[in-house]
Amino acid sequence: MYRRDPRRRSPVTCSGEHSDIDDHVNGQPADDGDWSVVLSGRWALGYEPPDATAVLPAEWTRVHRLFFQTSNLGAWDSSLILFLVEIADRADAQGAQIDTSGLPPGLGRLVSLARTMPDRADARRETASPKQLERIGATVLETLGQAREMLTFLGEVVQALGRLLVGRAHLRSSDLTLFMQQCGAEALPIVTLISILVGLILAFVGSVQLAMFGAQIYIADAVGIGMLRQMGAMMTAIIMAGRTGAAFAAQLGSMQVNEEIDAFKTLGISPLDFLVLPRMLALVLMMPLLTIYADVLGIFGGMLVGVGMFDIPATQYLNQTIAAISLSHLSVGLFMSLVFAVVIAVAGCYHGMKSGRSSAAVGDAATRAVVSAIVGIVVADAVITLVSTKLGI
């Protein structure tokens, strides 16, 4: 018989004759080799459960079958299921057979399901171990260190620009011309293709809604403003991040592998002046021109949709576009292009200069440069858009 200290709180709530714990659960021998567990009363969560070992036999050598009697069982919830699963597991461990036929059908099925379903490896949450906390702290410190290095690199770039303004920078005009050609003229084919397609997409998206109101002429407004304020600068920047930013990181990373950057430092030549400044200036000078070129081609792509699908006269489309756009739209797009150029150049050059001294490290540097540049472009675009909207520009 299961006994316990009456001063402790009962694991169940009941009334009248079922207030005593002995009326709720007890174990007793039945026939030879059988052990009966009698359950009665009401079982509910929020109460201290009884000890399963107290209702089980002390000696298992003569017990071959364990069964349950529930004729006086009242309302129950998951607390009873957990209690029965614990009893059944202990009986299994001793080699006794479990007979759940005496349980209510629903309760018997739930107990069987709970015992047959295996525990998932990630089902239980573990508390943070010292090693996990150590890894988290190392990650935070590494992130802070990278941010500090990036700020230091930006400060060194600003100093290099100051040396350039006073004529003390080690910068060759031939290098600047070469990088301007790589960032500008050689990027025209891909910028042309993407800009026309973006203009087509904007026109298609706008026409679906505008056609419902018979306002197809306003496709010109949507495409013109969208290209000048956002899409021209954004798409050009993403193209240059994948094309030029990765190239900057790969070039400087290869020089790091070949110890060419160390040679510059040994000769007293600043790598920032000789390697970073020409690339950054070339991209800053070319990005606004590429953005204007992308704006024009995007408007042309939108005009193809307006003229070809909706029979809008080309002259009317152009007049509507000129009436819709303004200098403020163009200025916002050009300012974005300058910010994007700085973000791309800094990301590419920083990761290239910080590259490891192996071929794999060069590839990793190029990848990080592209990812950092694209993230910076999106964040800068959101900030500029929010500020310009608040200022009414």
C-alpha positions as CSV (number, residue, x, y, z in Angstrom):
1,M,0.0,0.0,0.0
2,Y,1.3,3.5,-0.9
3,R,1.7,5.7,2.2
4,R,3.0,9.2,2.6
5,D,3.2,12.0,5.1
6,P,-0.3,13.5,5.5
7,R,1.2,17.0,6.0
8,R,2.4,17.1,2.4
9,R,0.0,18.4,-0.3
10,S,-2.1,15.8,-2.1
11,P,-1.4,15.2,-5.7
12,V,-5.0,15.2,-6.6
13,T,-8.1,17.3,-5.8
14,C,-11.2,15.4,-4.7
15,S,-14.0,15.6,-2.1
16,G,-15.5,13.4,0.5
17,E,-14.2,9.8,0.7
18,H,-11.5,10.5,-1.9
19,S,-9.6,13.1,0.1
20,D,-7.0,10.6,1.4
21,I,-4.1,9.8,-0.8
22,D,-4.5,6.1,-0.1
23,D,-7.8,6.2,-2.0
24,H,-6.1,7.5,-5.2
25,V,-3.2,5.1,-5.8
26,N,-1.9,2.0,-4.2
27,G,-0.2,-1.2,-5.3
28,Q,-0.9,-4.6,-4.0
29,P,-0.2,-8.3,-5.0
30,A,-3.1,-10.0,-6.7
31,D,-2.7,-13.6,-7.9
32,D,0.6,-15.4,-8.1
33,G,3.0,-13.4,-10.3
34,D,0.5,-10.5,-10.7
35,W,0.7,-7.0,-9.2
36,S,-2.3,-4.7,-9.2
37,V,-2.0,-0.9,-9.2
38,V,-5.3,0.6,-8.1
39,L,-6.1,4.2,-9.3
40,S,-9.0,6.3,-8.1
41,G,-10.1,9.8,-7.5
42,R,-9.4,12.9,-9.6
43,W,-5.9,13.6,-11.1
44,A,-4.9,17.1,-12.1
45,L,-1.8,19.1,-12.8
46,G,-0.4,21.5,-10.3
47,Y,-0.2,19.0,-7.4
48,E,2.8,17.1,-6.2
49,P,2.7,13.6,-7.9
50,P,3.1,10.5,-5.9
51,D,6.3,8.4,-5.9
52,A,6.0,5.6,-8.4
53,T,8.4,3.4,-6.5
54,A,6.1,3.4,-3.5
55,V,3.3,1.6,-5.3
56,L,5.6,-1.0,-7.0
57,P,6.8,-4.2,-5.4
58,A,10.1,-4.2,-3.5
59,E,11.0,-7.6,-4.9
60,W,10.4,-8.1,-8.6
61,T,11.5,-11.7,-8.8
62,R,7.9,-13.1,-8.3
63,V,6.2,-10.4,-10.4
64,H,5.5,-11.4,-14.0
65,R,2.5,-9.1,-14.9
66,L,1.5,-5.6,-13.9
67,F,-2.1,-4.5,-14.4
68,F,-4.3,-1.6,-13.4
69,Q,-7.6,-1.2,-11.7
70,T,-9.5,2.1,-12.5
71,S,-13.1,1.4,-11.5
72,N,-13.1,4.4,-9.2
73,L,-11.0,6.7,-11.4
74,G,-12.4,10.2,-11.8
75,A,-11.3,13.0,-14.1
76,W,-7.7,12.9,-15.2
77,D,-5.2,14.8,-17.3
78,S,-1.6,14.5,-18.4
79,S,-0.3,14.1,-14.9
80,L,-1.8,10.7,-14.7
81,I,-0.3,9.8,-18.1
82,L,3.2,10.8,-16.9
83,F,2.7,8.8,-13.7
84,L,1.6,5.6,-15.6
85,V,4.5,5.9,-18.1
86,E,6.9,6.1,-15.2
87,I,5.4,3.0,-13.6
88,A,5.4,1.1,-17.0
89,D,9.1,2.0,-17.7
90,R,10.1,0.8,-14.3
91,A,8.2,-2.5,-14.8
92,D,9.8,-2.9,-18.2
93,A,13.2,-2.4,-16.7
94,Q,12.5,-5.4,-14.3
95,G,11.2,-7.6,-17.1
96,A,7.6,-7.6,-16.0
97,Q,4.7,-7.6,-18.6
98,I,2.5,-4.5,-18.7
99,D,-1.3,-5.1,-19.1
100,T,-3.1,-1.8,-19.9
101,S,-6.5,-3.5,-20.6
102,G,-7.8,-2.2,-17.3
103,L,-7.2,1.4,-18.2
104,P,-9.9,3.5,-20.0
105,P,-9.5,3.1,-23.8
106,G,-8.3,6.7,-24.3
107,L,-5.9,6.6,-21.4
108,G,-4.5,3.3,-22.5
109,R,-3.8,4.6,-26.0
110,L,-2.2,7.7,-24.8
111,V,0.1,5.8,-22.5
112,S,1.1,3.4,-25.3
113,L,1.7,6.4,-27.6
114,A,3.8,8.2,-25.1
115,R,6.0,5.1,-24.6
116,T,6.4,4.2,-28.2
117,M,7.3,7.7,-29.5
118,P,11.1,8.2,-29.3
119,D,12.4,11.4,-27.9
120,R,13.7,13.9,-30.5
121,A,17.3,14.9,-30.2
122,D,16.4,18.6,-30.1
123,A,13.1,18.3,-28.3
124,R,14.6,19.3,-24.9
125,R,16.3,22.6,-24.5
126,E,19.5,22.5,-22.7
127,T,20.8,25.3,-20.6
128,A,23.7,27.3,-21.9
129,S,26.9,25.6,-21.0
130,P,30.1,27.5,-20.3
131,K,31.5,26.5,-23.7
132,Q,28.4,27.9,-25.5
133,L,28.7,31.1,-23.6
134,E,32.4,31.2,-24.5
135,R,31.5,30.8,-28.2
136,I,28.9,33.5,-28.0
137,G,31.4,35.8,-26.3
138,A,34.1,35.0,-28.9
139,T,31.6,35.8,-31.7
140,V,30.7,39.1,-30.1
141,L,34.3,40.1,-29.6
142,E,35.2,39.1,-33.2
143,T,32.3,41.2,-34.5
144,L,33.4,44.2,-32.4
145,G,37.0,43.7,-33.6
146,Q,35.9,43.7,-37.3
147,A,33.9,46.8,-36.7
148,R,36.9,48.5,-35.1
149,E,39.1,47.4,-38.0
150,M,36.6,48.8,-40.5
151,L,36.4,52.2,-38.7
152,T,40.2,52.3,-38.6
153,F,40.3,51.5,-42.4
154,L,37.8,54.3,-43.1
155,G,39.9,56.7,-41.0
156,E,43.1,55.8,-42.9
157,V,41.2,56.3,-46.2
158,V,40.1,59.8,-45.1
159,Q,43.8,60.6,-44.2
160,A,44.8,59.4,-47.7
161,L,42.2,61.7,-49.2
162,G,43.6,64.5,-47.2
163,R,47.1,63.8,-48.5
164,L,45.7,63.7,-52.0
165,L,44.2,67.2,-51.6
166,V,47.5,68.7,-50.4
167,G,49.4,66.9,-53.2
168,R,51.4,64.5,-51.0
169,A,49.7,61.2,-52.0
170,H,51.6,58.5,-54.0
171,L,49.0,58.3,-56.7
172,R,49.7,57.7,-60.4
173,S,47.3,59.2,-62.9
174,S,47.8,56.3,-65.3
175,D,46.3,53.9,-62.6
176,L,43.3,56.2,-62.1
177,T,42.7,56.2,-65.9
178,L,42.9,52.5,-66.1
179,F,40.5,51.9,-63.2
180,M,38.1,54.5,-64.6
181,Q,38.0,52.5,-67.9
182,Q,37.4,49.2,-66.0
183,C,34.7,50.7,-63.8
184,G,33.1,52.7,-66.6
185,A,33.4,51.7,-70.2
186,E,33.9,48.0,-69.6
187,A,30.7,47.9,-67.4
188,L,28.4,49.4,-70.1
189,P,27.3,46.1,-71.7
190,I,25.9,44.6,-68.5
191,V,24.5,47.9,-67.2
192,T,22.7,48.3,-70.6
193,L,21.1,44.9,-70.4
194,I,20.0,45.2,-66.8
195,S,18.7,48.7,-67.1
196,I,16.5,48.0,-70.1
197,L,15.1,44.9,-68.4
198,V,14.4,46.8,-65.2
199,G,12.6,49.5,-67.1
200,L,10.5,46.7,-68.8
201,I,9.7,45.1,-65.5
202,L,8.7,48.4,-63.9
203,A,6.4,49.1,-66.8
204,F,4.8,45.7,-66.7
205,V,4.2,45.9,-63.0
206,G,2.7,49.3,-63.2
207,S,0.6,48.5,-66.3
208,V,-1.2,45.7,-64.5
209,Q,-2.8,48.1,-62.0
210,L,-3.0,51.2,-64.2
211,A,-4.8,49.4,-67.0
212,M,-7.7,48.7,-64.6
213,F,-8.4,52.4,-64.5
214,G,-7.5,53.2,-68.1
215,A,-4.5,55.2,-66.9
216,Q,-1.8,53.6,-69.0
217,I,-0.2,56.9,-69.8
218,Y,1.0,57.1,-66.2
219,I,3.3,54.2,-66.9
220,A,5.7,56.9,-68.0
221,D,5.4,58.6,-64.5
222,A,6.0,55.3,-62.6
223,V,9.0,54.3,-64.7
224,G,10.6,57.7,-64.9
225,I,10.4,58.5,-61.2
226,G,11.3,54.9,-60.2
227,M,14.4,54.8,-62.3
228,L,15.6,58.3,-61.3
229,R,15.0,57.9,-57.6
230,Q,15.7,54.3,-56.9
231,M,16.2,51.6,-59.5
232,G,18.8,53.2,-61.7
233,A,21.2,53.8,-58.8
234,M,20.3,50.6,-57.0
235,M,20.7,48.2,-59.9
236,T,23.9,49.9,-61.1
237,A,25.3,49.6,-57.6
238,I,24.4,45.9,-57.3
239,I,26.0,45.2,-60.7
240,M,29.2,47.1,-59.7
241,A,29.3,45.3,-56.3
242,G,29.3,41.9,-58.0
243,R,31.6,43.0,-60.8
244,T,34.0,45.7,-59.5
245,G,33.8,45.2,-55.8
246,A,34.8,41.5,-56.1
247,A,37.5,42.4,-58.6
248,F,39.0,44.9,-56.1
249,A,39.0,42.3,-53.4
250,A,40.5,39.7,-55.6
251,Q,43.2,42.0,-57.0
252,L,44.3,43.3,-53.6
253,G,44.0,39.8,-52.1
254,S,46.3,38.4,-54.7
255,M,48.8,41.1,-54.0
256,Q,48.6,40.2,-50.3
257,V,49.4,36.6,-51.2
258,N,52.4,37.6,-53.3
259,E,53.6,40.0,-50.6
260,E,53.4,42.9,-52.9
261,I,51.7,45.0,-50.3
262,D,54.5,44.3,-47.8
263,A,56.9,45.5,-50.5
264,F,55.1,48.8,-50.7
265,K,55.4,49.3,-47.0
266,T,59.1,48.4,-47.0
267,L,59.7,51.0,-49.7
268,G,57.8,53.6,-47.7
269,I,54.9,53.9,-50.1
270,S,51.4,53.9,-48.5
271,P,49.3,51.0,-50.0
272,L,46.2,53.1,-49.4
273,D,47.6,55.9,-51.5
274,F,48.9,53.7,-54.3
275,L,46.3,50.9,-54.4
276,V,43.1,52.0,-52.7
277,L,42.7,55.7,-53.7
278,P,42.8,55.1,-57.5
279,R,40.1,52.4,-57.2
280,M,37.9,54.4,-54.9
281,L,38.2,57.6,-57.0
282,A,37.5,55.8,-60.2
283,L,34.4,54.2,-58.9
284,V,33.1,57.4,-57.3
285,L,33.6,59.3,-60.6
286,M,32.0,56.6,-62.8
287,M,29.0,55.6,-60.7
288,P,27.0,58.8,-61.3
289,L,27.6,58.6,-65.0
290,L,26.6,55.0,-65.1
291,T,23.5,55.8,-63.1
292,I,22.4,58.5,-65.5
293,Y,23.0,56.0,-68.4
294,A,20.9,53.4,-66.5
295,D,18.2,55.9,-66.0
296,V,17.9,56.8,-69.6
297,L,17.9,53.1,-70.7
298,G,15.3,52.2,-68.0
299,I,13.0,54.9,-69.3
300,F,13.6,53.6,-72.8
301,G,12.7,50.1,-71.6
302,G,9.4,51.4,-70.1
303,M,8.7,53.2,-73.3
304,L,8.9,50.0,-75.3
305,V,6.1,48.5,-73.1
306,G,4.0,51.7,-73.3
307,V,4.4,52.1,-77.1
308,G,4.4,48.4,-78.0
309,M,1.6,47.1,-75.7
310,F,-0.7,50.1,-75.1
311,D,-0.2,52.0,-78.3
312,I,0.9,55.2,-76.5
313,P,2.6,57.5,-79.0
314,A,6.4,57.8,-78.3
315,T,6.2,61.6,-78.3
316,Q,3.4,61.6,-75.8
317,Y,5.2,59.1,-73.6
318,L,8.4,61.2,-73.5
319,N,6.4,64.4,-72.8
320,Q,4.6,62.6,-69.9
321,T,8.0,61.4,-68.6
322,I,9.5,64.9,-68.8
323,A,6.5,66.4,-67.0
324,A,6.7,63.8,-64.2
325,I,10.4,63.8,-63.3
326,S,12.2,66.7,-61.7
327,L,15.7,67.7,-60.7
328,S,15.0,66.6,-57.1
329,H,14.4,63.0,-58.3
330,L,17.6,63.0,-60.3
331,S,19.6,64.6,-57.4
332,V,18.4,61.9,-55.0
333,G,19.4,59.1,-57.4
334,L,22.8,60.7,-58.0
335,F,23.5,61.2,-54.3
336,M,22.6,57.5,-53.8
337,S,25.1,56.5,-56.5
338,L,27.9,58.4,-54.8
339,V,27.1,56.8,-51.4
340,F,26.9,53.3,-53.1
341,A,30.2,53.9,-54.9
342,V,31.9,54.6,-51.5
343,V,30.3,51.5,-49.9
344,I,31.4,49.3,-52.8
345,A,34.9,50.6,-53.0
346,V,35.5,50.5,-49.2
347,A,34.0,46.9,-48.9
348,G,36.1,45.6,-51.8
349,C,39.4,47.3,-50.8
350,Y,39.0,46.5,-47.1
351,H,38.4,42.8,-47.6
352,G,41.2,42.6,-50.2
353,M,43.7,44.3,-47.9
354,K,42.6,42.0,-45.0
355,S,42.8,38.9,-47.1
356,G,44.8,35.9,-45.9
357,R,47.8,34.6,-47.7
358,S,46.3,31.7,-49.7
359,S,44.3,31.2,-52.8
360,A,41.3,30.1,-50.7
361,A,41.5,33.3,-48.7
362,V,41.4,35.4,-51.8
363,G,38.1,33.7,-52.8
364,D,36.7,34.2,-49.3
365,A,37.7,37.9,-49.4
366,A,35.9,38.4,-52.8
367,T,32.8,36.7,-51.4
368,R,32.8,38.8,-48.2
369,A,33.3,42.0,-50.3
370,V,30.2,41.3,-52.4
371,V,28.0,40.4,-49.5
372,S,29.2,43.4,-47.4
373,A,28.7,45.7,-50.4
374,I,25.2,44.5,-51.1
375,V,24.1,44.7,-47.5
376,G,25.6,48.2,-47.2
377,I,23.8,49.3,-50.4
378,V,20.4,48.1,-49.1
379,V,20.9,49.7,-45.7
380,A,22.1,53.0,-47.3
381,D,19.2,53.0,-49.7
382,A,16.7,52.6,-46.9
383,V,18.3,55.4,-44.8
384,I,18.5,57.8,-47.7
385,T,14.9,57.1,-48.8
386,L,13.6,57.6,-45.3
387,V,15.5,60.9,-44.8
388,S,14.5,62.2,-48.3
389,T,10.9,61.4,-47.6
390,K,11.0,63.1,-44.2
391,L,12.6,66.2,-45.8
392,G,10.0,66.2,-48.7
393,I,12.7,65.9,-51.4
